[in-house]
Amino acid sequence: MTEHHRGERHALVVGVPPERREEYLDLHRHMWPQVEQMLRAANVRNYSIFIAGDTLLAYYEYIGDDHTADMRRIAADPVTREWWRHTDPCQVRIVEEREPEALWQLIDEVWHLP
């Protein structure tokens, strides 16, 4: 990350049905290295997924110059698409739909301590 490009913070939220919670957690206990490599190649850093009850919160930092293009690269990756084939059934939208085709929905940053 260069001095003039500080990066972007992104947070997203999705629900996990109670009956799929353990399946989802187990998938992430055995995260596929190829998916992690793709995320890094697409300029994603400090990616975390948190869980509270039946709510998942994802946070990541983007250090590239074209977030949209890098997200398309991730979505086009066959291994990532296969990963999503396993994780998507474990997720449900729980907030207003901003991204029509996405399960994970962006949430707004309210405050940040740099």
N, C-alpha and C positions, 0 to 999 in steps of 0.2 A: 504494500500500500504506500503510495507516494504521499509527500507532504500536502500536495494540492488536492488529493483525492482521499477523503477520510473514510469512505465506505458508506454503506447504507445498512440500517437495521430493519429487519422484517420480522413481524410476529403474526402468527396465524392460529386459528382455533378450529377444533372439530370435536365431535362427540364420539364416544366409543360405547356401543351397546353393552350392557353388563354381561351378557352371555358371550361376547367376543373379546372382553377385556384381557383375559389371560392369554388368548391366542395372539393378540396384538403385542402384548408384553414379551411373549416368548419369541415372536418374530424378531423383535429388536434386541433380545439377548443374543441372537445369532445373526446380527446384521451382516449383509453380504458385502464383502470388501470391494467388489466391482461398483456397487452403488456409491459407497463412500468415495472411491476414486473419481467417479463421474462428478459428484458434487464438488470435490476439490478442483477438478479440471474446469468446472464452470464458475470458479471464483467464489464459492460458498465457503465460509469459515465459521467457526464457533457455533455450529448447528447443535441445538439441544431440543429435545422433546420432553416436556414435563407432563405429569398426570395428576389430576385432583378429582377423585371420584370417577365420574364418567366423562370428564373433559380433558382433552389433550391440548396443550399449548406448545407450539413450535416457535423457536427463535433462531435466527441466523443472521450473520453479517455477510454482506455482499461487497467484494472488493474490486469487481471488474468495472468496465465502462458501458456495458449494454446488458442490463438485467434481463430485459425481454428476450434478447437473442440467446443468452445463456440458459434461461429457463426452457426455451424451445429445444436447445441441445440436450438438456436433461430429459425432457419429455420424448425426444426422438430416440433415446438410447434403448436398445432392445432389452438389456439386462434390467434397467430401471423400470421399464414397462412391465416386465415379468414380476419384479418386486411389488409393484403396485397392484398386480393381479391378485397377490396374496394379502396386501394390506388394505386395499380399498373396501372389501366386504366387512372390515372391522370398523368402519368409520361412517358417521352420519352427520349431516349439517346440523348445527345448533344455533347459528346466528343468521341474521339477514344475509341474503345471497347477494354478494358483490360480483363474484366471478361465477357466471352461470354454470359452467361445466365443472367447477372445482368443488371437491368435498371440503378441503381446507379453505377457510375464508380469512382474508386479511383483517386485522384489527388495528385500530388507530393507536399510535403512541400518545400518551397523555403527558408524560414527564420523563426526563432523562437526566441522570447525573453523569456528566462526562469525566 
